[in-house]
Structures are given as structure tokens and as C-alpha cells.
């Protein structure tokens, strides 16, 4: 069925106004032939006196007026016809309050009749115009005027927040949300409500001619303020019904309900200048015919500025004399009907074609290709390429709405999230819309927020955090300017300049996923950025890829470093997760491909990696990561998302021993994510914020194991500070995780804690910790269990480093014998060789050099025979062997041994084993009286030791003392 009747255009005036506010607008509308007969004009008038003298009456509050509007609409517009609301100043707040109160009372379905809202000069951030009069008229207490103040009116801000969330960004019509387009316009010369305040929070709209009063007094029908309202009316109004055929079939009647007549194809309002040299280069190349193709697709994720680039092309094309049509994909057939009219196709032909008697696409293109004048056709926001294909088929066939022009001066531009070249046909050129670089982003922030919001350098720092996404830059600039000018922040943020906004953004994006606190709860104006990304996820769900949604959110909970996705998703973690219940591996693969296609993730090669599973990594833009790690679903299902990531990371490192060089490539990419996830799960749980539900011990146990393995890698990589920061809070607060300090899971972590103390040179602390670990493991596992033997060895190491060599030798001899008798180890097992090496050191330090040297050469022979020339333990053996050679006054042989070891080192020259070797090399050179070489080596070594080990490390002091002594002797 068609629309019940003409559109109801309802005008709502502002403070102290009345129906007369709209007299000129009413005159323009009723005389406009384009909408004549299609609109019924109303004025909702409410009482808004400047002062009330009668004590038995009060001035109505905004809430009262909002409820009055609801009653008025339900009685005056009860025929079910579409409603367009046009508001001025305070009238916009009245309508927003009306919407918010309906939604708060679960009456969202009652709003479905409203099809568009146009607001002129609405003080969304308040107005300071009356501040002077308030000071003079101190006794004046007007309840409506209070709501316009720029400071502290929470009701206004809460209503706006609900409207943006549940109306502007609504997905459907329900009790709690209702999708209604809202366009907010500010007057270019308005000093009562600044244009930036009039647009605050609303992405649709712009700036039109006029001040606060003339903005609703259009001089003629060409005035911008009138054009935007007429476009809104035409968007919902049914065209005049003229009989085209003697009788309509049921099929034609059904068609009429979907196609509501022609839709405007005039260019939208263009605000500001286009930023970005790369973007300008693409625009220039398209208009200059630098490419053979005449169909150009601007592809990028939402918020990247595709439509803004297309608009720049369209305006420049019009200046060059091209005819230009702007077609919205969601109004495709109606818009192309308007294009047909503008092409001069007879109405009788278009009527018949649009009623099924012929091909609409063939008709339009036959006329387009005959045009002798140059033209440009823009298809904006084409989420699905088949929208432009023949009957919803493949665009690449070139027989649908999108075709390669045969007219010499014809040009087509498409904007889309889909960047697959194969989807658009070989006759199209796909342009990836680039992010703005740091300088262009900073300039955009400065222009939009104003120079009072910070310096250019501060703008650059913030631009770096926002990563060059235009929509995010606009949202941040508008938020900063609003807070700076009004002094009001709905979410309690003090982000009133670039620096404070950047700090608030860092708190929000760096805080562990799925957790809100008083310090990180601020929205920072990024709701609309999140909305456009969620639109992309809804698009993937519509394509049959709902698995893309939890997959992106899971990735967002990881670190902001490249993700080795192949080894993470290659196990069974995804299949076992409740987030992917019932999905197949192929569905999950296609979901990942879909995320890459729409630019929500970027898949890139990882250079210099020999492991085929590490040839590609996946990255998320920092804003995408920040938004989805704070998603409501992640907060509600933290255990599911954390559980998935913990298990994926454990899958990634399964059979990849962190002590073995062959595993280091994997651990380099996995470790940042392991640290992120385990800290979020185990640190904050111990801090009282509770990231996982109480009693989820299986998840905690897996996280503890991941923390243990990660600590082992950090020790191998000489990342001692990172190892300590990860491990110590977990051990110290293990009881809050449901564990006792003597439980085997915590004893395993305490063992690593002892190792950290050893590496830091804190030998007494290491001995104390490890004695307790040995006692605990002996009681729980037995004296000769592999884990107990490992702790007995580290305890002996702590004793050895305190120069209690004979005591250490006694302990180590017993451990070596137990290791050799251990059925899981044996004489040549790597762990047995480690303990044997420590025993050889104890022997050497007691002066039995030849005995120690013989043991060390045998240990080295076995290690080299098993293909372990570059492991840390092998390097340690060679370091000790070089010391034996020095003790035997054989410095040349010692130097040769050390240089050979350094060549085998598979890590950089500043790993801890390499640092120790370099120290021994310096002593060997000094023994040969090669002083200049020694000085250069010690100076470089000291810098690296300070950076890696820290100023207070004993080895730093040793090197420093030896360097100073050498210089003094000179």
C-alpha cells in the first residue's frame, strides 16, 4: 500500500517564540511546486513567556513541553502518515527530550511514524548569550532558559546522549530504540548558538547561511536553510499520484510501497577543505583522466573519508562544467528515477519502465552514453557491490547500474567499504583511501578545535594516537572544543585540550579490555566512530559471516602489536569457545577474510621469518582496537573472550620451548599478547577489579601457565624488568586467585621469581625464595621430581654466586647424580648438562682448573653434537671455558673461544649471555695489553649493560670499576 496521506511537516519554535517564527518557512513550503500537495504544515506552539507574574501559574519545564508534544502528535497526526519535525533553537531540545522520554519508558515503537528531524540552531552544548542578562536580572529564574545554559545541565546532555545512542545510531525499531535521521544545522553568522554547538554530537547536517533568527527566515527557495528541509521532505514524501495505467496490478501496488518516487540527486553540502596530499592526488588523477578506467571505486573502512573525497571530486567536476548526479545506494531506484528525469527521458517511458515494462538500467545507460556534454555519476555508500549489479548479481558483468561508460566524457565514482578488486570488474579501478598523515591530521585538529586547544606539537601527538582516521579526528576536535568552551563534560572527563584528551584516550585504550572504571569510562565523543565500525560488522553478518564479530573483539583484547594469527587460530581454541559455537573452520576463515576485505584488520607479511606460520601477521588500527576492547559484549562476556585468547596463545606456543632458539621467532610475536592478556586477567583480579567471574579456576590455571612460559621467554630475552613486572604481582596476591603460595602452580611461578633475582644479582633474595620452593616442591612432588631438581639446581646457583663454593658443589653433585638417574632426563639431557655446567663452575672457582676444563669441554661437545651452538646455556658454557683458559694464562685461546661463541649467538649483541661474553673478551684483551681495543669495548659494553640490566646491577658495577681502573692505570 502507498503512504496514507501527505507528510506532516511539524514546526517547533524556540525560547520566547511562537507560531510566527515559522511564517516565512510556511510561505515557502506551501508555494513550492516540488512539494505542493505532498505536505501538510503544522506548528506545535507551547507557552514560553519571558516572565510569569501570576503566582498561581508557572512556566512549563522542558519535560512538560516534551510530553505535551507527544500528546499533540498523537492527536494531530493520527492518520499514520510520515512526520518530519523542523525545530528552531530550544525546539530542538524539546524534541530530543520527547524522544528520550519515550525511549526511557520503552515506547520506542511509537516513534516509528517520525521519518526525519531537522534542527536549526539547537543549543546542544548550551548558549552563553543570556549570561549578561542573568547577571543584571539576578531574580530572573526561567526554567526553560536554565536548560540553555552552557554549564552543567545534565538533563540536556543525558537526553542528547540517549538520542544519539538509541535514535541516530539505532539498528531497528523496538521498545528501546528507533532509527530516525537527525540533521543538525548551525548558522554561519549565529552568535547566540555557535555552529559548532548546534552540530555537537550529530554527524548529519552542517552550516547554512543566516544568524540565529534569519536561519529560519529563508529569503527564497534557493536558500540553504530551505533546501535542506525540502530534501528531508522529499526523502519521505510520496510523489503526486497521477494515473499512469488504467489499472494497477497487485505487483505494481506492492512496488509503490517500496519505491516512493524520485529522490534528490543534488550534491550534499560540502564542509571545510579536503585534507591529505595523497587524497588530493587521487582526486586529481581521477578528474584528469590519468587512468584508462572511467569507473573509480574509493574503498576504505567507515570513517576514512570516502564520501568526502567523492564530494570533492563532484564539486570540482561541476566547476569544470560536468553535469553531476549524487546517488545514495540506499535510495538507488528512486534516485535513478530522478536522474532519468534530469536526463530528459519522457515521463511516459520512465513510468512504464519503473513499473516493470523494460530494464531501468538499460534505459538510463542508453541516455547517459548518448550525452555529448561531460558528466559524472556518483554512487555513494555502496556496502554491497551486488547492489549495483544486474538484479543483485555480480557488478563485474557490467550490465547493472554500474557500467563502464562508452561516452567519451562519462565518469563514474563509487564509495564502498569493499576493496576487493575482483568484486568491481576489470574495467574499474579501486583506490584504497589512505589515512591522513601526522601533519595533515594535526592541521585538521587545529582548524576544527581551534588554536586555544593546544600547540601544533600537542596536536601532532594526539594525531598519532588517533592514527589518521578523519572521523575520529573530527570527533576528538569537536569534543575538545565543546568541553573547552562550555566547561561541561557529560562523562566527567577533563579533556579540554589536545594534551588532556590524549591522556584520557591513552587511559581508555590502554586499560585492559572489557573493564570500565571511573578513570576510563569517558566516551570522548567517539560513539559515532564506533557506530560506523559496527555498521561494517553488521554488513559482514548480513553476508553470512557472524563469526567476524567475536573474532574482531577477541583480537581487540590483545596487545597493540602485530598478531601472529595463523598459529593462534590453527589450534582448537576457536572451535571450543562458546563465542564460535557451531561454526566451521571454513566459516571462521571467511570471517577473517571478510574483516580484511572491509579494512577492519590489515594482513601484512612479516619480513625475515623462516617459520611459514609467521609469514603473515594481522594488525588493528589503534582506534578500532580501542573501541572494540571496550565493547559492551566484551564487558558482559569477559571470561569467554579472555578464555579464548589464553587458549589461542597457549596453542600458539605449544611445543615451542622458550629456552630453545628455534622457538624465539614465535615468542617474539606472541609475548606482547601473552603479557597483555595475563596482566589483565591476573593483575587486575588481584587488584580488586575482578576481570573474570569468581570460581573460573580453569581459566585462571591456564593463565598462570601462560604467565610462567612467558616469564621464561622474557628471561631468555634478557627482558628482566618486564619479567619482574609480570610475575611478582601474581605471586604476591595469589590467594585472591584461589591459590596458596605452596600450591604447585604458584611454586612454579616462585621458581621463576628466584631465577629473576639471580639474573638481577640479588643472590640472598634468590636463595631465600628458592629454599622455600625446594621445600614446597619436595613435599608436593618428591625430592627427585624434575621440577624439584630444577629448583634444587637454582638454589645451588644462588649459593654459588655468594662465593660459598664448597657448599654449592655438594648440592650440585647430588643434583647431577639425581638428574642422570632420572628416567625422564639421563646423562646427556639438556637440563642435566645445565646442572653439570654449574658444578664445573663450582669446581673452577675452588682452583681445580684442569678438572673443570675437562668437564666443560665434554659438556660443550655434547651440546654442539645435538645442534645447540647458539642457546643461552651453550654460550654460558663457552664463557666459563674462556674463564678457565684465562686462569691458565692462555688469553689468546680465551679470545678465540669467546669470538667463536659470539658468532654463534642467535640473539643480538645485547642479550645477557652475549653481554657476559663481551665482558670476558675485554679481560682477555687486557691480558694481552691491547688497551685501546679494551677501552672501546668496555665503553660500548657499559652502555648496553645499563640499558638492558639497569644501573644497579652487579655486572654494571664490575664493568664500570674495571674501566675506571684501566683508565687510571694509563
C-alpha positions, -999 to +999 in steps of 0.1 A: +000+000+000+010+036-005+016+062+022-017+070+040-016+107+032+007+138+028+037+142+050+031+160+083+056+188+085+056+200+121+075+232+131+086+236+167+097+270+178+123+281+204+126+301+236+101+330+238+089+321+203+056+311+188+040+300+155+050+333+139+086+322+140+079+299+110+057+323+089+083+327+061+091+290+061+054+281+058+051+305+029+080+289+011+068+254+016+031+260+006+042+278-026+069+252-036+056+232-066+081+204-058+063+195-026+029+211-032+001+186-024+026+163-006+029+182+027+005+193+055+021+221+075+016+223+113+031+245+141+034+230+175+030+260+198+038+259+235+038+286+262+072+303+266+068+337+281+097+359+292+083+362+327+053+349+346+036+374+370+007+353+382+016+333+413-010+307+405+007+297+373+042+285+365+064+284+334+064+249+319+096+228+322+112+212+292+099+178+303+064+192+304+067+206+269+082+173+256+052+153+270+028+180+256+044+175+221+038+137+224+001+144+231-001+169+203+014+144+177-008+115+188-039+136+182-030+159+152-011+133+132-031+102+140-035+091+104-002+073+103+013+095+076+051+102+079+061+131+101+090+155+096+099+177+125+117+210+120+129+228+151+144+261+160+168+267+189+152+254+221+127+235+200+154+210+192+159+203+229+122+198+233+122+172+206+153+154+219+137+153+254+105+140+238+124+112+221+145+104+252+115+101+275+096+078+251+126+055+249+132+056+286+096+044+290+101+016+265+078+033+240+102+034+211+078+019+186+055+049+190+083+070+173+083+050+141+059+075+124+087+102+126+108+099+095+132+128+098+142+156+122+158+189+110+172+211+138+182+248+132+205+265+158+198+240+185+220+247+216+232+212+220+261+224+242+242+253+256+242+290+248+260+317+267+241+345+251+219+353+282+248+353+307+250+391+307+213+395+313+213+369+341+238+390+360+217+421+357+184+403+364+196+382+393+160+375+403+151+360+369+146+322+372+132+309+340+130+271+339+133+269+301+162+293+300+181+273+326+182+244+302+200+265+277+229+274+299+263+261+288+273+248+321+261+218+340+227+209+326+229+171+329+193+166+317+201+181+283+232+161+279+217+128+291+188+133+266+212+140+238+233+110+247+203+087+246+191+102+213+225+097+197+227+061+210+192+049+205+179+071+176+207+083+154+227+050+159+197+027+163+197-006+144+160-012+142+126-002+157+119-016+192+108-006+226+142+009+234+154+023+200+140+038+168+161+047+138+153+083+128+177+105+107+185+138+125+201+166+107+216+195+128+224+228+112+241+259+126+240+294+112+272+307+097+268+341+115+249+329+146+264+343+178+236+331+200+243+294+193+276+288+176+275+265+146+298+240+164+274+239+193+244+234+170+261+203+154+276+188+186+270+151+187+252+148+154+271+136+123+245+146+097+240+183+090+263+213+085+264+250+084+240+272+064+236+309+058+220+331+085+222+341+121+201+327+149+169+343+136+173+345+098+183+309+097+145+302+098+136+330+075+148+318+041+149+346+015+138+323-012+135+286-021+172+286-031+183+295+004+204+267+020+182+265+051+152+259+029+170+234+006+180+211+034+144+210+047+130+203+013+154+175+008+142+159+041+106+162+029+113+148-005+131+119+012+099+106+028+071+122+007+051+103-019+051+120-053+017+133-066-004+103-077-011+105-114-028+076-132-002+060-154-021+029-164-058+022-164-054-003-136-025-014-114-018-050-108-012-062-073+025-064-082+025-027-091+008-017-059+035-036-039+061-018-059+047+016-050+051+009-013+089+003-017+096+030-043+083+063-030+091+084-060+122+103-071+148+113-046+171+143-048+204+137-066+218+172-059+252+174-042+252+174-004+266+203+014+305+203+014+320+215+047+356+226+051+386+216+029+399+182+019+429+172+039+457+150+029+481+153+000+476+116-010+439+121-011+442+152-032+464+133-055+438+106-060+411+133-066+433+150-092+442+117-110+405+108-114+395+141-128+425+145-151+418+111-168+452+099-157+438+063-157+424+044-186+394+033-165+365+056-161+349+038-132+367+046-099+359+029-066+370+047-034+373+019-009+380+020+028+365+012+062+339+035+076+351+068+089+380+070+065+365+099+044+354+081+012+323+102+007+342+134+015+367+126-013+339+118-037+322+151-028+354+169-035+356+152-069+319+161-076+323+198-067+354+201-088+338+183-117+308+206-115+332+236-116+348+221-147+314+221-164+304+185-159+268+175-151+269+158-118+244+134-100+249+122-065+231+088-059+227+073-024+229+035-025+200+031-001+178+052-024+190+037-056+159+032-077+143+064-065+175+084-072+180+069-106+144+078-115+153+114-107+185+111-129+161+099-157+140+130-153+171+152-154+183+134-185+151+144-202+137+109-206+100+112-213+078+106-182+057+080-201+088+059-208+102+061-172+067+054-157+063+023-179+099+011-172+097+016-135+065-004-134+083-034-149+080-028-187+116-028-196+151-025-180+157+005-158+194+001-160+195-002-198+172+028-202+194+051-180+227+040-196+214+043-231+208+080-224+240+085-204+261+071-232+245+094-257+253+126-238+277+149-257+285+170-226+308+157-199+292+141-168+299+125-135+277+099-117+285+092-080+272+061-062+277+068-025+279+043+003+276+010-016+280-015+011+274-045-012+287-044-048+257-065-059+235-035-051+248-021-084+248-054-103+221-067-126+192-079-104+215-081-074+241-101-093+278-096-100+288-060-108+317-073-128+292-084-155+288-047-164+251-049-171+236-034-139+236+001-125+274+003-126+289+000-161+319+013-179+308+044-198+311+044-236+306+081-237+340+098-241+334+123-212+315+100-189+329+093-154+316+072-125+328+072-089+317+047-062+323+048-025+323+014-007+338-005+023+345-034-001+380-031-015+382-064-034+392-056-070+376-088-083+342-076-070+342-045-092+353-058-126+384-053-146+370-021-161+371-004-127+400+010-107+399+005-069+416+032-049+424+025-012+416+057+006+447+064+027+448+075+063+459+111+069+495+115+078+505+131+111+509+166+098+476+167+079+459+152+109+474+178+132+463+206+109+428+192+108+427+191+146+439+227+148+414+240+123+384+223+138+392+227+175+409+260+174+444+271+185+433+277+220+431+240+225+468+234+223+500+237+203+508+222+169+531+197+186+504+186+210+481+182+180+507+160+163+509+138+194+472+134+195+470+128+158+495+100+162+472+084+188+441+087+166+460+072+136+448+095+108+411+085+107+392+116+097+360+108+116+380+101+148+399+134+143+366+153+138+350+136+168+380+145+190+382+181+178+345+187+183+346+171+218+376+191+229+362+224+216+328+216+232+343+209+266+367+238+264+340+263+255+312+250+277+332+238+307+309+208+308+317+171+302+289+146+304+313+118+313+334+136+338+364+139+315+387+169+319+398+166+282+396+202+274+427+204+252+448+182+230+471+171+258+444+162+283+423+145+256+454+124+246+459+114+282+423+104+286+425+085+253+456+066+265+438+057+297+408+043+278+427+025+250+455+011+272+432-001+301+426-039+300+398-050+277+363-053+290+368-032+321+353+002+329+364+023+358+358+059+369+391+069+352+384+052+319+346+054+314+346+086+293+333+083+258+355+111+244+330+117+216+339+085+198+304+070+198+299+079+161+333+063+152+322+031+169+289+033+151+305+032+116+327+003+125+297-016+139+279-010+106+307-029+089+303-058+113+265-058+106+274-059+069+295-090+074+268-106+095+244-100+066+269-117+043+266-148+064+297-141+084+285-135+120+318-151+133+336-119+122+321-100+152+335-120+181+367-126+161+374-089+158+366-083+195+389-111+206+417-096+185+410-062+201+416-077+235+452-084+226+482-061+225+486-033+200+514-052+183+511-074+151+492-106+158+505-140+146+470-151+137+479-183+118+495-200+148+468-187+171+438-198+152+454-230+140+446-250+171+412-259+185+407-229+208+381-213+184+362-245+180+360-250+218+350-214+225+313-206+232+318-175+211+320-197+180+296-225+189+285-244+158+309-227+134+332-245+109+368-238+102+358-225+067+333-201+082+360-188+106+384-184+077+359-165+056+351-143+086+388-134+089+389-127+052+358-105+055+374-084+082+404-079+059+382-071+029+364-043+048+396-029+063+388-037+099+420-056+101+451-054+080+470-086+070+506-079+061+538-100+055+563-103+083+598-100+069+627-122+077+607-150+092+615-186+083+585-202+100+557-204+074+532-198+101+547-164+108+548-152+072+518-130+078+506-111+108+474-092+115+471-056+128+443-035+141+441+003+139+445+017+174+411+033+173+394+001+161+412-018+189+403+008+215+366+009+206+360-029+205+381-038+235+356-016+254+326-031+237+296-039+259+297-075+248+333-078+258+324-064+292+295-088+296+314-119+285+349-112+297+356-148+307+347-160+272+369-135+254+398-139+278+395-176+279+396-177+241+427-156+239+445-175+267+439-208+249+448-194+214+481-181+229+488-215+245+480-232+212+505-208+195+534-218+218+526-255+222+559-274+216+578-241+214+601-242+244+611-206+252+646-217+261+652-230+226+664-207+198+641-224+173+612-211+192+623-175+196+607-162+163+573-174+176+579-160+211+589-126+198+555-121+182+535-139+209+550-125+241+534-090+239+500-105+237+507-130+264+517-102+287+486-081+278+462-110+285+478-124+316+482-090+332+446-082+325+434-114+339+457-119+369+469-084+379+436-067+380+419-096+396+444-093+424+438-055+424+401-059+433+385-051+399+378-087+390+382-094+353+368-129+355+340-144+374+348-159+408+354-197+406+365-198+370+396-217+381+402-234+348+407-201+330+430-189+359+450-221+358+456-217+320+465-180+325+491-189+352+507-214+329+508-188+301+524-163+326+551-189+335+560-197+300+561-160+291+584-152+320+608-179+309+610-163+275+615-129+289+644-142+310+660-157+279+655-125+260+671-105+289+639-086+294+643-087+332+623-057+341+593-069+320+596-104+336+596-090+371+566-066+364+546-095+350+554-121+376+557-105+410+522-091+414+507-126+406+528-143+432+523-117+459+485-118+455+480-155+446+454-160+473+429-137+456+432-161+426+422-190+447+457-204+453+481-208+482+517-199+479+527-236+483+503-249+455+524-264+427+511-237+402+524-209+424+556-228+433+563-229+395+560-191+394+581-187+425+608-207+409+609-182+380+609-154+406+640-169+421+656-170+386+648-133+381+665-125+414+695-145+403+697-126+370+695-093+389+724-103+411+701-105+442+716-137+454+704-137+490+668-130+480+671-157+454+684-182+480+656-174+504+629-178+478+643-210+463+648-227+496+611-223+502+603-235+467+625-266+471+608-274+504+574-270+488+581-290+457+598-317+477+566-320+499+543-319+469+562-337+442+591-356+458+628-348+460+637-363+427+609-349+406+621-330+376+606-297+389+622-302+423+655-309+407+653-277+387+647-257+419+675-275+438+698-265+409+688-228+411+692-229+448+727-242+444+733-214+419+723-188+444+747-203+470+775-204+443+771-167+434+776-159+471+811-175+470+801-205+491+817-227+465+822-259+485+786-258+498+773-253+463+795-282+450+780-306+475+744-297+465+752-297+427+769-331+428+738-346+444+715-329+418+737-341+389+736-376+401+698-375+405+694-359+370+715-387+355+694-413+372+661-396+363+643-418+337+629-386+321+663-370+318+696-390+316+733-381+313+730-360+281+697-343+287+698-306+283+688-300+319+714-324+332+741-306+312+729-273+328+734-286+363+767-302+353+779-268+340+771-252+373+791-280+391+820-273+368+819-236+377+820-245+414+850-267+408+867-240+388+862-213+414+878-236+440+910-236+419+906-271+403+910-256+368+920-287+349+892-308+363+867-280+355+881-276+320+877-312+312+841-312+323+834-281+303+848-294+271+828-326+274+796-306+281+803-284+251+810-314+229+776-329+237+758-296+232+774-290+198+767-325+188+730-320+195+729-289+173+726-262+201+755-238+193+736-206+200+714-214+230+720-193+261+732-223+281+758-232+254+770-196+254+773-198+292+794-230+289+818-213+265+820-182+287+831-204+317+855-223+294+871-190+284+875-181+321+893-214+326+917-205+298+923-171+313+930-187+347+956-208+329+972-177+314+960-186+279+943-153+269+947-158+231+928-191+233+902-175+255+897-147+230+893-172+202+867-192+222+847-160+230+847-147+195+836-180+181+808-181+207+796-146+198+794-156+162+771-184+172+749-162+193+714-162+177+703-132+196+716-096+194+748-085+210+730-070+240+714-103+252+725-112+287+747-142+276+763-120+249+770-092+275+788-117+297+809-130+268+818-094+259+830-087+294+852-118+293+865-107+259+876-074+274+895-091+301+912-114+276+922-083+255+935-065+286+957-096+295+972-091+260+979-054+268+956-043+239+944-014+259+928+009+232+906-020+220+897-028+256+886+007+263+864+009+232+848-025+241+842-016+278+826+018+270+802+002+245+795-027+268+788-004+298+762+015+277+745-018+267+746-032+303+730-001+317+702-002+292+695-039+295+703-047+331+698-014+349+723+009+367+723-010+399+731-045+385+763-060+399+777-067+364+773-030+356+794-021+386+821-047+376+825-033+342+825+003+354+851-004+380+873-022+356+870+006+330+879+032+356+909+012+369+922+007+333+919+045+327+936+052+360+965+029+352+970+047+319 
